Amino acid sequence: MDTSVTTTAEEKVWGGGNRPLGASYGKLMMWFFIVSDALTFSGFLASYGFSRFKFIETWPIADEVFTHVPFFHGNYPMYYVAFMTFILIMSSVTMVLAVDAGHRMMKNRVILYMFLTIIGGAIFVGSQAWEWATFIRGDYGAVETRGGRILQFVNADTGERAALADFAATLPDTRVAHQRDNGVWFEAEGTLPTYTVEEVAEGLRSNPNILIRTETLNEDGEKTVLNREESLDKIKDARLVVEGANLIRNEYGSRLFADFFFFITGFHGFHVFSGVVINVIIFFNVILGTYERRKHYEMVEKVGLYWHFVDLVWVFVFTFFYLV
């Protein structure tokens, strides 16, 4: 019995030649890059997830960290991050419209939608830079114990975090900055915190409505707040004041949280910045009529694939880092 199957050329996925899957060499290489880069981001997010769940009891709560909005004072958890996400997604929409206009050989519309995509990407990169600066600077302050734990402060009356500036005392002669005329070997001195441990401890003792909040989460998923006696006892373990976050210390809690924040969002931000630069180059080529003379706008489509990938990655970063 003849069991062979006859397949026509149209039914084959790839019949050979230089256009596998009907894609040009450039588009195929872009897909190869996207797949490899997706694996890289997957590794980063998997590492973040492993570290978070390993240290889940001391991991900072995103709603208490990302609460800032430019030009507004107050507590707006995740509002600005949601705005950044919306802008990036809308830039992906304008990129789709630019690609579609390119297929229709409508030069002016390609220019318009590419310009809107560039503006959206620039707003996102600028917003991310502002978020980094705010995260690094901090606005509450905390102290670190001899065991490396972070102690924050809350107002017992309102239950909200208290900044060191709200209660820290001012003690004379508790800190002396190293001056050039103090010694022969003077070179430079690192930035000193605004307050010393002694000033924070004295302010805690002088303000009965200030309590200490530890990194440890309780059964309700909230950080544990010590009572007055426990707070006065715990402050004895403080060894230095922490303001803001960096790769060494983090006033919001676990240092790993800051490390992953800088690395993952920074790596993604570099991708967005690169995409904006590439879009600008393509934008000017469109204005100059380069693709009109080529009789196709495939270059716009290729950079569009990259832009959609960057947007999709941010959806995962936003979900893993900010929402979960």
C-alpha positions in Angstrom: 0.0 0.0 0.0 1.3 3.4 -1.0 1.3 5.6 2.2 3.3 8.5 0.8 1.8 12.0 1.1 2.0 14.5 -1.6 2.5 18.1 -0.4 2.1 21.0 -2.7 4.6 23.9 -2.6 2.0 26.2 -1.2 1.5 23.9 1.9 5.2 24.0 2.8 6.3 26.3 5.6 9.6 26.9 3.9 10.5 25.5 0.5 14.1 26.7 0.7 15.7 29.7 -0.9 16.6 33.0 0.7 13.3 34.0 2.2 12.4 31.5 5.0 8.8 32.0 6.2 8.4 34.7 3.6 10.6 37.1 5.6 13.5 39.1 4.4 17.0 38.7 5.8 16.7 41.9 7.9 13.4 40.9 9.4 14.6 37.4 10.2 17.7 38.8 11.9 15.5 41.1 14.0 13.5 38.1 15.1 16.6 36.3 16.1 17.7 39.2 18.2 14.3 39.5 19.8 14.3 35.9 20.8 17.8 36.0 22.3 17.0 39.2 24.2 13.7 37.8 25.5 15.7 34.9 27.0 18.0 37.4 28.7 15.1 39.3 30.2 13.5 36.0 31.3 16.7 35.1 33.2 16.7 38.5 35.0 13.0 38.3 35.9 13.4 34.7 37.1 16.3 35.7 39.3 14.2 38.6 40.7 11.4 36.2 41.5 13.6 33.7 43.2 15.3 36.3 45.4 11.9 37.9 46.2 10.3 34.7 47.4 13.4 33.7 49.3 13.4 36.9 51.3 9.6 37.5 51.1 9.4 38.4 54.8 11.7 41.4 54.5 11.0 42.4 50.9 9.8 46.1 50.4 6.2 46.7 49.4 6.1 48.4 46.1 3.0 50.5 47.0 5.1 52.1 49.8 8.1 52.8 47.6 6.8 54.2 44.4 4.4 56.8 45.7 5.7 60.0 44.0 4.3 62.1 41.2 6.3 65.1 39.7 5.1 68.5 40.9 2.7 67.0 43.5 3.3 66.3 47.1 1.5 63.4 48.7 1.1 59.6 48.7 0.1 58.4 45.2 1.0 54.7 45.1 1.9 53.5 41.6 0.1 56.4 39.8 3.1 57.6 38.0 4.3 54.2 37.1 0.9 53.4 35.6 1.2 56.7 33.6 4.6 55.7 32.3 3.2 52.3 31.2 0.2 53.9 29.5 2.6 56.3 27.5 4.8 53.4 26.4 1.8 51.3 25.3 0.3 54.2 23.3 3.7 54.7 21.6 3.4 51.1 20.5 0.0 51.9 19.0 1.4 54.9 17.1 4.2 52.6 15.8 1.6 50.2 14.5 -0.1 53.1 12.6 3.3 54.1 11.2 4.0 50.6 9.9 0.5 50.5 8.4 1.0 53.9 6.7 4.3 52.6 5.3 2.5 49.7 3.7 0.2 52.1 2.1 3.2 54.3 1.0 1.7 57.3 2.9 4.8 59.3 3.7 3.2 62.1 5.7 1.4 59.8 8.0 4.5 57.8 8.6 6.3 61.0 9.6 3.4 61.9 12.0 3.2 58.6 13.7 6.9 58.1 14.0 7.2 61.5 15.6 4.5 60.6 18.1 6.3 57.3 18.9 9.6 59.2 19.5 7.8 61.7 21.8 6.2 58.8 23.8 9.6 57.0 24.1 11.3 60.2 25.2 8.6 60.8 27.9 9.1 57.3 29.2 12.9 57.5 29.4 12.7 60.9 31.1 10.1 59.6 33.5 12.3 56.6 34.3 15.3 58.9 35.0 13.1 61.0 37.3 12.0 57.8 39.1 15.6 56.7 39.5 16.6 60.1 41.0 13.7 60.0 43.4 14.5 56.5 44.5 18.2 57.3 45.0 17.4 60.5 47.0 14.7 59.1 49.2 12.4 61.2 51.3 11.9 59.6 54.7 15.2 58.1 55.8 15.9 55.1 58.1 18.6 53.6 60.2 20.5 50.4 59.8 21.2 48.0 62.7 24.4 46.2 63.4 22.9 43.1 61.8 22.2 45.0 58.5 18.5 45.4 59.1 16.6 48.6 58.1 14.5 50.3 60.8 11.9 52.8 59.5 9.8 55.2 61.6 6.0 55.7 61.7 3.7 58.2 63.4 1.6 56.3 65.9 -1.3 58.8 65.5 -1.7 58.5 61.7 0.0 55.2 61.0 2.0 56.8 58.2 5.8 56.8 57.7 7.6 59.6 59.5 10.6 61.3 58.0 13.7 61.8 60.0 13.3 65.5 59.6 10.0 65.3 61.4 11.4 64.2 64.7 15.2 64.1 64.7 16.9 66.3 67.3 19.7 68.7 66.7 22.7 68.0 68.9 25.7 70.3 69.0 29.2 68.9 68.3 27.9 65.5 67.2 29.5 65.6 63.8 32.6 67.3 62.5 33.2 67.5 58.8 36.8 66.9 57.7 38.2 70.2 56.4 41.2 70.8 54.2 43.1 72.6 57.0 42.5 69.7 59.5 45.3 67.5 58.3 48.1 67.1 55.8 46.6 64.0 54.2 43.2 65.5 53.4 41.8 64.6 49.9 38.0 64.4 50.1 35.2 63.4 52.4 32.1 61.3 51.4 28.7 62.8 51.7 27.5 62.7 55.3 23.8 61.9 56.1 21.7 64.8 57.2 21.4 63.4 60.8 23.5 61.2 63.0 22.3 58.1 64.8 22.5 60.0 68.1 20.2 62.7 66.8 17.7 60.2 65.5 17.7 58.3 68.8 17.3 61.4 70.8 14.4 62.5 68.6 12.7 59.1 69.0 13.0 59.4 72.8 11.7 62.9 72.8 8.6 62.2 70.6 6.3 59.5 72.2 4.2 59.3 69.1 7.1 58.0 66.9 7.5 54.2 66.7 9.8 51.9 64.8 8.7 49.7 61.9 10.9 46.7 61.0 11.4 45.0 57.7 9.6 41.8 58.8 6.1 41.3 57.4 3.3 40.1 59.7 0.5 37.7 58.9 -1.4 40.5 57.2 1.4 41.2 54.8 2.3 44.5 56.4 5.5 45.5 58.1 5.7 44.9 61.8 5.4 48.1 64.0 7.0 47.9 67.4 5.4 49.4 70.5 7.0 52.2 72.4 9.1 50.1 74.7 10.3 47.8 71.9 11.1 50.9 69.8 13.3 52.5 72.5 15.1 49.2 73.0 15.5 48.5 69.3 17.1 51.9 68.5 20.1 50.9 70.6 21.1 48.5 67.8 21.3 51.4 65.2 24.7 52.0 63.8 24.2 54.4 60.8 21.6 56.5 59.1 20.4 55.6 55.6 18.9 58.1 53.2 17.6 56.9 49.8 18.8 53.8 48.0 21.9 52.7 46.2 23.8 49.4 45.5 25.0 49.2 49.1 22.1 50.3 51.2 18.4 50.9 50.8 16.2 52.8 53.2 13.1 50.9 51.9 14.4 47.5 53.0 16.3 44.7 51.4 19.4 45.8 49.4 18.6 43.2 46.8 15.4 45.1 46.0 17.4 48.2 45.0 20.0 46.1 43.1 17.3 44.5 41.0 15.5 47.8 40.5 18.6 49.5 39.1 19.7 46.6 37.0 16.3 45.4 35.4 14.7 48.9 34.9 18.1 50.3 33.8 18.6 47.5 31.3 15.1 48.0 29.9 15.6 51.8 29.9 18.7 51.4 27.8 16.6 49.4 25.3 14.0 52.1 25.2 16.7 54.8 24.8 18.3 52.8 22.0 14.9 52.5 20.4 14.3 56.2 20.5 17.7 56.9 18.9 17.0 54.4 16.1 13.5 55.8 15.6 15.0 59.3 15.2 17.3 58.0 12.5 14.5 56.3 10.7 12.3 59.4 11.1 14.8 61.6 9.3 15.3 59.0 6.6 11.5 59.0 6.1 11.6 62.9 5.8 14.4 62.7 3.3 12.4 60.2 1.1 14.9 57.3 1.4 12.2 54.7 1.7 10.0 56.3 -1.0 12.9 55.8 -3.4 13.2 52.2 -2.3 9.5 51.7 -2.9 9.0 50.1 0.5 9.1 51.0 4.2 10.4 47.7 5.5 12.9 49.5 7.7 10.0 51.1 9.6 8.5 47.7 10.1 11.8 46.2 11.4 12.3 49.0 14.0 8.6 48.5 14.8 9.3 44.9 15.8 12.0 46.0 18.2 9.7 48.7 19.7 6.8 46.3 20.2 9.3 43.9 21.9 10.5 46.6 24.3 6.9 47.5 25.2 6.0 43.8 25.8 9.0 43.4 28.1 7.9 46.4 30.1 4.5 44.8 30.7 6.3 41.9 32.3 8.7 44.1 34.3 5.7 46.2 35.4 3.8 43.1 36.5 6.7 41.3 38.3 8.3 44.3 39.9 5.5 46.7 40.7 2.3 44.7 40.9 3.0 41.2 42.2 
